[in-house]
């Protein structure tokens, strides 16, 4: 049995279902991301785990004992809120001490552990400040220290980085990841930012419409998406409608492609896995190929996006910058390894 | 300043002048040296303030009003704050209906409340008693406190209470350590306004006050029915000053609480 197990969790609000059926097993010390667009039920799941929302159905167990009915204040979960939710009427030190005071820890012990927690998040010397006197990043660290100091069974991070600017977010990502690793604390992280999920977690659960669409390592999710939604949500993909040509083979833009011919399906290929070669170059072994005309190429800093148009659609190829960009309007061939092709059925509207 | 701005400012000044003008008249009359109300006064003196200091019935009524307002405030907070907590935080059937029920007295003309209380209190021998007047005033202040505190509690920052719960605070501890401290500015404002509402309450008091127990507003109404001297103007100035002091103190306290709180 895993350290933390969610099984068949469901939460309804009237007629709408926020979380439909979520089951998840997390090992001790593991870091798992719940990744998905807003409204997919990820925050609701996290709140049910913390005891802030009562599920309509399903169970949660922690370290072998069931916690489904346990009130929030008895669950020992460290929750870092998106808004940080620091206590505005208390100093930084008192904010961090709050959970220890509620546990009846002695004064000397509290002082010692608050000091350690502040050192851990590199905020030593800020003890007497009020939350409103701190920057966003500092408030975030106080919230983290406050959640960690109680030595929680599980650390729950709810979009904790989304209110920070891009640069700070990068730094905090690595900082939180290394704290999480060094303490070996089991962590569940909710985010809509795939980079956050990919860089901060051992495993990722992609959520869609109140269910887990796929769970796996970052590589699994990215390279082997299990559903059309996962393929579209994580990373970028060219979505090319598959037709059948006169011989009944699968075709895109009227050109045969080496994939299983399925009715009502689309071909997915990542833009970075495609290359542009001269139209005259023959197709290599194990490669798929489409020819088209270069519509535009756009320099985006670390790569160049080339938009290629064929009969009946467009696709994007990402080329490393520094390579000679193909001339606009020129005929080119787009090639990719066959193994990079993925076919997903079109969803019923 | 643009032309439109000047016109609007002028308009605002005019409205304020109209609102404040009667107060100026009252203040001038309070320092009148005349025997009866004459505007503008033919001379100025402090004689009406001296008269006031030796007017037994008015001073008795003032003292009664202060005592009633204090008791009303304490009881209204004692009942209203827990009710507001339950309405703002609790999850139970009939919550919406209860909210509506508690607010209903605010919509009812106090004239009707006063008449109903008179009919209801008479057989109970509560008219013209301190408990009767306190209960009467509480029909106004309790709904008011519930209303104000429900709003104040609903406006607390997101997730602060949830954060306290995840840190191990039981629901009661959350209220004590987080909810109430953060609602302190609202509590202070609420207490002061309750006091003023009760102190100022005239219509209900007119119905249930009697010669044995008469509040200040009632006594003032009776006084001006029979006399036309500037004594009431002097009393009004005293009340204006007292109210201003209360407002300043509240502003100060709430300001301090805000500074500490947010």
Contacts between the chains, C-beta under 8 A, distances in Angstrom:
chain1	res1	chain2	res2	distance
A	50	B	162	7.9
A	50	B	166	5.4
A	51	B	165	7.5
A	51	B	166	7.6
A	52	B	162	5.1
A	52	B	165	7.0
A	52	B	166	7.3
A	71	B	165	7.7
A	71	B	170	7.7
A	71	B	171	7.9
A	72	B	162	7.3
A	72	B	165	4.1
A	72	B	166	5.6
A	73	B	165	5.0
A	73	B	166	7.4
A	73	B	167	7.7
A	73	B	168	5.1
A	73	B	169	5.6
A	73	B	170	5.2
A	73	B	171	7.7
A	73	B	173	7.8
A	73	B	174	8.0
A	74	B	168	7.7
A	75	B	166	7.4
A	76	B	168	7.3
A	77	B	166	5.7
A	78	B	166	7.2
A	79	B	162	7.5
A	79	B	163	6.8
A	79	B	166	4.1
A	81	B	158	7.7
A	81	B	159	4.6
A	81	B	162	7.3
A	81	B	163	6.1
A	82	B	159	7.9
A	83	B	157	7.1
A	83	B	158	5.1
A	83	B	159	5.6
A	85	B	157	7.0
A	85	B	158	6.8
A	85	B	159	3.9
A	85	B	160	5.1
A	85	B	162	6.8
A	85	B	163	3.9
A	86	B	160	8.0
A	86	B	163	7.7
A	87	B	160	6.5
A	87	B	163	7.5
A	87	B	164	7.4
A	87	B	178	6.2
A	88	B	157	6.9
A	88	B	160	7.8
A	88	B	182	7.0
A	88	B	261	5.6
A	88	B	262	4.8
A	89	B	181	5.0
A	89	B	182	6.1
A	89	B	260	6.1
A	89	B	261	4.8
A	89	B	262	8.0
A	98	B	164	7.0
A	98	B	167	5.2
A	98	B	169	7.6
A	98	B	177	7.7
A	99	B	167	3.6
A	99	B	168	5.3
A	102	B	167	6.0
A	102	B	168	3.9
A	102	B	169	5.0
A	102	B	173	6.5
A	103	B	168	5.6
A	132	B	262	6.4
A	146	B	163	7.9
A	146	B	167	7.0
A	147	B	166	7.7
A	147	B	167	8.0
A	150	B	167	6.4
A	150	B	168	6.7
